Amino acid sequence: MAGNTEPLSPRAKLAVTAGKAAAAVSRVAGRGSGSVIGGRVALKLDPDLLGRLAQHLDVILVSATNGKTTTTRLIAEALRAAGPVVSNALGANMPAGITSALAGGSDAQYGVIEVDEKYLAGVARDTTPKVIALLNLSRDQLDRAAETRMLAEKWREGLSGSKAVIIANADDPLIVWAASSSPNVVWVAAGQAWKDDAWSCPSCGGVMQRPGDDWFCGECGFRRPPPSWVLHGDYVLDPHGSAWPIHLQLPGRANKANATSSAAVAAVFGVPPQVALERMYHVQAVAGRYDVVTFLNRELRLLLAKNPAGWLETFSLIDPPPTPVILSVNARGADGTDTSWLWDVDYTQLAGHPIFVLGDRKLDLAVRLEVAGLDFRVCENLDEAVQQSPPGRIEVIANYTAFQDLRRRVGN
């Protein structure tokens, strides 16, 4: 347990109460869960509230470009074997949303917190985490989060000398560079399908050599560290060399990688890999991701893909042609307004699928698909796309706000 368990001050209690009231009003008004506005109100009344709420918790922070919401959910499920958990399970991952989540966890032992990449160092400073899990870094929301090398450098500076155990992906050079400033790192071989943001050395700028799964810089000697935990097919290999089977209801290799990192986190708190992995099996969907819903008498599987790395992973798990695919892309504030990333996605992997395009930026996506030589149809809304789709389950892939729009439309 965390050492400081002082009761909340009157000011902090007032801030928590006001935040919960603001969140309740937001929900009644149909403006969402209210977690963000509630947190903003609470932090306005007590700017140090996040640290106060975290003082009695063993805090675990999870940050990445892809997979942090799912990994947070898997870690939370695993740690419930050891004690009560509070978590921002719905993905509100900036300080306001995190504050709202922790405000509901007065009886919890563990705080499992997803953190937006841009805010990781600050949240780590405020919450004094026991463990920080770093999964991957790739281009995403370039207008807001900046270039990946700059972000890795900020992480490296912010985590320098951290007392937390850093659980870090040894297969991502940017993650290794960011984590290497910390004295206590546990390396996990979780894989890296998307490599196009990691061809230059983050240490010296030289060209990275990437034979097989290994990587190294021939100029400065920066290289992949030997991992303690390894994803090997359908098994997790622990530091003792024991193999533990992964049985997940969540699809794809990326989620096996998330489970491997989650097992490494759970082990820090004494939860054995077998117990952790067995608990992870119970996770069927994460904030709507992977849900199969019925809409207009059709089965739709809802998949989230926010950036090139995410689209690559998603293409690997959809059903083969001629399964119909609906693609929806927005470019609102939460997505990042720069849609140039569309040109980095290999949409030719959708060849043979009937494709239907919608969303605020459906014309941007249509141009990209046209250049890729694919047949597709632009639709005004989900209803039209579903009605025009040929028989069979439909794979629906959308970026962040488009995904939320679709969930509301199908009542999910």
N, C-alpha and C positions, 0 to 999 in steps of 0.2 A: 504494500500500500504506500501511497505518497505520504510523506512525513507530516506536512502542514495541514492540519484539519481544523483550523480556527473557524468558528461559525461566521456566517455572512454578516457584514455590518448592516445597520438599518438602511444606509444608502443603497447597498447592493440588493437588499431584499426589495426595496422600493423599485429599483431598476428592473428586477426580475418580474415583479408583479405588473409593472407598466408594460413591459415587453410582451407578456402573455396576453394582456388585455388588447394591445394593438394587434397581435396575431389573431385573436378571436374575432375582432372587428373585420379584419381582412378576409377571414374565412366566411363570415356571414355575408359579406359583400360580394362573395364569389370571385375574389382576387387571388386565389391560390391558398397554399398552406399557411401563409402569414409568417413563415420562419424568418424571412429576410427583414421585413418591416419590423417585426417584433425585436429582432436582434439590434437593428439600428436604433430603435427607441431606447432599448436597455443600455446600449453603449453610450448613447448621448447623455444619459443620466449618470452613468458610472463608466468612464473610459477604461478602467482597469478590471471590469467585470469578468472578462474572459479568463484572466489569470486567477481570479478569486474562485470561479466556478470549477477550475481545473485542479485546485490545490489538494483535494482529497482523492484524486483519481490517479491511477496508473494510465498515462496517456500514450496512445499509439497514433502517430500521424502517418497518413498514406498520401503520396503525391506522385503524379505521373501525367503524361499527356493522354494515355489510353489505359483503361482498366481500373482506375482508382475507385470508382463507385462500386464495382463488382468486388474488388479485393477488400475494400472496407467491409462490405457485407459478409464476405467469407471469413475474415478475421473475427468480426463480431460474433458470428455463429460459433466459431471454434472456441473463443474465449468464454463463452457462456458455460462451457464445461468447468470453468474455474471460478466463476462468480458473475454477478449482475453487470450488464454492459449498457452504456449509453452511447449512442452513435447518431451522426447526421445521415441516416440511411437514405434520405430522399435526394442527397446530392447537393444541398445548399452548402457550398464549400468555401465561402469567403468568411471573414471574421464575424459578420452579422449573423449568418446562418449557423455558424459553429456555436456562437454564443447562445442562440435560441435552443439548439440541441442540448447543450450542456446544462441549460437552466432546468431541463426536465429530468436530470439525472442525479438528484441529491442522494439517492440510496445506492448508486452504482459503485462498483469497484474499478471498472475499466472504462476509459473513454476512447473509443475507436473513431478517429476523425479523418475524413477525407478533406484534403486541403488543396485549393487551387494553386497551381504552380507558382504564380506570381506572389502569393502570400505566405509561402512555406516558411521562410526564414523568420518572418514576424510572428507567425503563430507559434513556431517552435520557441521563440524567445519568451512569449507570454505564458505558455502552458507547461514548459519544462518536461517534455516527453521522455518516457523510458525507452521507446522504440520509434524509429522513423523508417518507413518502408518506401524506397525509391524504385520505381518499376521501369520507366522509360522516359525519353525526351525526344519529341519530333516536332516538326512545324505544325503550328495550330494557332489560330487567331493572331496572325502576325501584326495586325494593327494595334493589338492590346498587349500581348505577352512578349513581343520582340523576338529577335532571332534566337535559335536554340542555344548557340554557343554562349551568348550573353546570359541567358537564363541559367545555364550550367555554371557559369562563373559566379553568378549571384548566389546560387545554392552553395557552391564551394566556400565562398566567403562567409555566408550566413551560418553554415554548419561547422565551420572551423573550430576545433576544440570542443565540440558538443559532447556531453556526457551520455547522450542517448546511444543505444545500440542501433547502428544503421544496417538495415536489411536491404541490400542493393543488388541490382541485376548486373552480373559480371559481363553479360553479352552486349551491353550498350556502352560504348566508349564515353558518351556524354555523362551517363550515370556514374561510371567509374571515376571520371575526372571530378565530378561534383562531390562524390562521397569520400574521395581519398584524403581530404583534409581532416577527416574525423579519425580519432584514435581507435575506435571500436567498430569495425565493419565486418558483417557476415555476408559473404558473397554467395549469390544464388545464380545458377545457370538456368535462366528462364527463357532464353532464346531472344532473337530479334528478327522478325520477318521483314520489317521495313528498315532498310539500311541507308536510304538515300540522304539522310541527315547526318551520317557518321562516316563519311569518306575522308574527311580531313582531321588531323590530330588536334584535339582540343588543348593539348599542352603546348605544341610548337607550331601548329598549322601545316605540318608536313602531310604527305599523302599516306593514308592508312592502308596497310596490307591486310587483306581479309581472306586467308586460306581456310576454307571450310567454316567451321564454327569459331575458329580462333581469330584474333586480330592483334596487330601491333603496329607501332610506328617505327619504320626503319631509320628515321633520322634522330629521334630523341630517346628511343627505347621504351616509351610508354606502351604498356601492353595489358592484355586481359589477365586479371588475377585468377589464381586457382580457386574454384568455387568449393564451398562446404556442402551446399545443397544443390541437387541436380534434378531437373525434369528429364526423365528418360522414358520416352514412349508414354505408357499409361501408368508410370510409377514415379514416385518421389524417392530419390536416394538421399538419406540423411547423412550427417557428418560421420557416422559410424559405418557407412556403407550398406545399411539395411534398406531394403526396397519396400515401399508401402504403396499399395494400389490406390489409384485415383478413380473414384466413382462419382461423377457429377451429373446432375440433370441439366446443367448449363452446357451449351455446345461449344465445340472448337478447341483447337490447341491453345489459343490465347487464354482460355479460362483454366486449362490445366497449368499453365504458367502462373496465373494468378493464384491458384491453389497451392502451388509450390512455395511461392513467397509467403503466402498466408500461414502455411505449416511452419515455416522458419520463424515467423513472428510468434506464433502460439508457443513454440518450444522455448522461447525466452522466458515465458511465464509458467513453464513446467507442464504444459499440455502436450502429451505425447503425439507424434505424427498420426498414429492410428486413430486416436480419439478425435483429433482435429479434422482429419479427412472424412471420417464417418459423419461428423456433424455438418460438414460442408455439403454433403449429399442432399440435405433437406432444402437447400436454396434452389428454388425453381425459376425465379425471375428476380430482377433487380430494378426497382423503380420503373417497371414496365418493359424493360429490355428482355427480349426473348419470349415475351408473353404471346400465346396464341389466342386470338379473340375471334368471335363470330360477328360479322358485319354484313348486312344485306344478304344474309343466307350464305355467306362465304367465309372460309377460314383464312385469317390473316396472321402471319407471324411478324411481330414488330421488332425491328432491329435498328440500333443506333450506330451511326458512323459519322464522326465529326471532322475527320481529317484524313489525309492519304493513308496513314498507318492503319487507322480504324476501318477504312473502306477495304483495304487489302485483306485484313483479317475477316471481315464480314463476307466478302466474296468467297472465302475458303469454306464457309459453313452453310451456304444456302443450298437448297435442293437443285439438282442438275436440270438443264433444259429438258422439256419445254416449260418448266415452271415459270409462271408469270411473275414479273418483278416490277414493283412500283418504287420509284425514286423521288424523294422530295427534299429540296434544298432551300433554306432561307439564308439571309445574311443580316440578321438583326444584331443588336448589341451583344447578346449572350453567345452568338455564333462567331462573332468577328465579321466585320463588314467587307473584308477582303476575300473575294472568291477565287483568287488566282490559284489556290490549291487544287481546284477542279482539274487543272491541266497536269497535275502530278499523279492523278489516279488512273490506273490502267483499266479503263472501262471495257476494253476488248474482252476481258474475262466474262462479260455478260453476253457474248455472242451466242445466238441460239435461243435466248430467252425473249419472250414477248415483253417489251419494256414500255412503261407508262410513266410520264414525267409530270410533276406538279410542284407547288411551292412558290414562294415569292420570287425566287431566282430560276424558275423553270426554263426561261429562255437562255440564260447563261449555260445551264446544264444541257439544254438541247443543242446548242452550238458545239459543246464539247463532245457529245455523243455523235453528232453529224461528222465531225472531224475523225472520230474513231471508226467511222464506217458502219455504225449500228442502225438497225431499224427500231424506231420508237414512235410513240404517239404522245403529244402534249395534251394534258387534260387540265380543266379548270379546277377540279377538286377531287377528293378521294372517292366520292360517290360515283363520279363519271369513270374514273380509272377502274374501279371494281366492276362496274357494270359492263365495261368493255373487255375485261380480262377473260381469257379462255378458261376452261374448267381446271380445277385443282387448287390446292392451297397456294396462296399468294404470299411471296416474300416482300415485305415493305421495309425499305431502308431509307432512313432520314437523318439529317443532322439535328442539332439540339432543339432549337425552337420548333422546327418542322415536326420533330418527333412528339413534342408536347402538344402541338396542334392536332396531330393525328390521334393521340391518346384521348384528347377531349372529344373528338368527333366520334370515336368508337365507344365512348363511355368507359374507358379503362382507367 
